[in-house]
Structures are given as C-alpha cells and as structure tokens.
Amino acid sequence: MPYPDFITAFPSIDVPFPDDVVQTAVVKSEHGLVAFFTFPKDMELPTHAHGAQWGTVVEGEIELTIGGETKIYKAGDSYSIPAGVEHGALIKAGTRVIDAFEEADRYALKG
C-alpha cells in the first residue's frame, strides 16, 4: 500500500539518486528529520556514515550492512544505526521505509 496523499504531499529532500529510483517525503524540525522513502527500482546504497539513524521497513526488503554485519530486513523489522557507524544497503524495488535522523540538516529540502 502506498503512503497516503497527505504524506506524499510533504516536501521532498535532495538525495543523490534520481526520482525514478527513490522518492522522498519528509517532516523536518530543529531536532531531526523523518523521511518516508519509496524505492520504485532496485537500489544500491553505498557505504557511508553520519549521525544516528533509526528506521523501519514498511514494505519490501533491505539487505542492510551496519558496522560490517549484514542482515535482511523485511516489513515490520526495525534497525538502529549509531552515529558514525558505516552502513550500506541493497534495497529491492517496491520497498518503503521510514527513517528518523538525529541530524535536522542531514538532507536539504528540494525547492
């Protein structure tokens, strides 16, 4: 099931991937950022690190490597990535996740 219209109407963020690979909608405050991601195509997220991140898989599947440990996450599974820990992922087409970032400026809003 897709996110409801009121969520998809939230602002998008500037990510380094085309819109046909990842679609975004975010809620941002001075305390952090919550992103609703939709992946219409398979995607490889290169290894990187930043502030703390917590997420949950709404639909689909992610092969997520956090600090060298790889696990498969499916709908209903959650993950926590401590600040500064390297992580990367293989994300299957049709996957939707909600991620919360401790850094309010993790991504710039589009427009």
N, C-alpha and C positions, 0 to 999 in steps of 0.2 A: 504494500500500500504506500503510495507517495505521501510526502508531508502535506498537511493541509495548506490551503491557499494563504492563510494569514502568516504561516511560517515562510513559505516561498516568497512572500512579499517583503520579508526583512531584507536589509541591504546585503549585497554580496561583498566578498573580500577579494583582494588582489593576490591570487596564488599563481605560481609559475607553471601552470598547466592550462591547456585550452578548455573552454566551456563544454566541449563535447566529451571530455574525459572526466572532469569533475565540476559539479555545480555546488554553489555555496549559498547559505543564508545565515546571517549572524545576529546575535544580540551582544552588544558591547557596553561595558561600563568602565569606570575608572579602576575597578577591582579585577577585571578579567574579561574574557571573551568566550562565548559559547557559539560553536559553529555546527550547523546542520549540513553535512556533506552527503551528496549523491554522486555515485560513480557509474555513469552510463556505459563505460568501457573498462576493460581490464586496465590496471594501472600499477606501475612500479614506483613506489615512493623511495627515493634514495636515502641512504643512511644520513642522519643529521641529529643535532641536539639543540635544545632550547630550554626554557623554563618548564616547570611541571605541567603535565597534561593528564587528564582523566577522560576516558571515553567509553562508550557502549555501542555495540553493534545492534542496529535496529532490524536490519535485513541483510542477507548475503553472508559473505565470508572474507576474512582478512587473515593472511599469514603474516604475523607481526613478530619482528625480532627486536627485543628490548635488552640492551646490555649483553648481547651475544646469545641470548636464549630465545629460541623460536617456538611459537605456539600458534595454533589455528583458533581464531575467534569467530563464533557464529552468533546468530540472532539471540539476544539475551545475555551474551557474555560482555563483561566489562574489563577494562585494563587501566593500569595506572603507570605512568612514566615519570619517574623522579626528575627533578631539574638536573640538566647537564648530562643525562644518560643518553648515549647514542641509540637510535632506533630507526628502523626502516620497515617497509611493508610491501607485500604483493596483495593487491585488492582486486577482487573479482567484480566483473560487470554486474550491475544491479544492486550493489552493496550500498547501504545507507548507514551512516554513523553520526552520533552526536559527540562532539569533543569539547571539553572545557579546558581553557588555557589560563594559567595564572597571570600571564603577561597580557595586559589590555592592548598593548601595541604589537602583539605577535604578527598580525596581518593588518594592512591598511584597508580601509573601506574603498570599494570601487566608486568612481564618480566623485 
